[in-house]
Amino acid sequence: MGNVNDSLTNLMQCDGSMCAALVDSNSGMTLGRVGTGMDLDLAAAGNTEVVRAKLKTMKSLGLNDSIEDILITLGKQYHVIRPIAAKTGLFIYLVLDKAKANLALARRACQEAESGLVV
């Protein structure tokens, strides 16, 4: 178990990690952030809309399920969004350099960060 900064710092050990944040999807605000390469406050607010849209769509479709993670693949980056199951309204946001990252290991690291996170 670790605090927010410890969990995010551990997440940055993944190959290709550029930056990571813990985000409150109710407000779009970051609760913690590490790394460089982009404006994480702006990214957090934008990806909050992604999470809200997916949840709304799932509700409209009558899907009785939860989001495990959302992957956005860009030309040079992977963006992984992982809602915190035990703390509704929070998600981990990880940005990876696509050329250096192992996506499977990064998803696993997000899962481990989620399970070890103390908020």
Rosetta blueprint (number, residue, H / E / L):
1 M L
2 G E
3 N L
4 V H
5 N H
6 D H
7 S H
8 L H
9 T H
10 N H
11 L H
12 M L
13 Q L
14 C L
15 D L
16 G L
17 S E
18 M E
19 C E
20 A E
21 A E
22 L E
23 V E
24 D E
25 S L
26 N L
27 S L
28 G L
29 M E
30 T E
31 L E
32 G E
33 R E
34 V E
35 G E
36 T L
37 G L
38 M L
39 D L
40 L H
41 D H
42 L H
43 A H
44 A H
45 A H
46 G H
47 N H
48 T H
49 E H
50 V H
51 V H
52 R H
53 A H
54 K H
55 L H
56 K H
57 T H
58 M H
59 K H
60 S H
61 L L
62 G L
63 L L
64 N L
65 D L
66 S L
67 I L
68 E L
69 D L
70 I E
71 L E
72 I E
73 T E
74 L L
75 G L
76 K L
77 Q E
78 Y E
79 H E
80 V E
81 I E
82 R E
83 P E
84 I L
85 A L
86 A L
87 K L
88 T L
89 G L
90 L E
91 F E
92 I E
93 Y E
94 L E
95 V E
96 L E
97 D E
98 K L
99 A L
100 K L
101 A L
102 N L
103 L H
104 A H
105 L H
106 A H
107 R H
108 R H
109 A H
110 C H
111 Q H
112 E H
113 A H
114 E H
115 S H
116 G H
117 L E
118 V L
119 V L
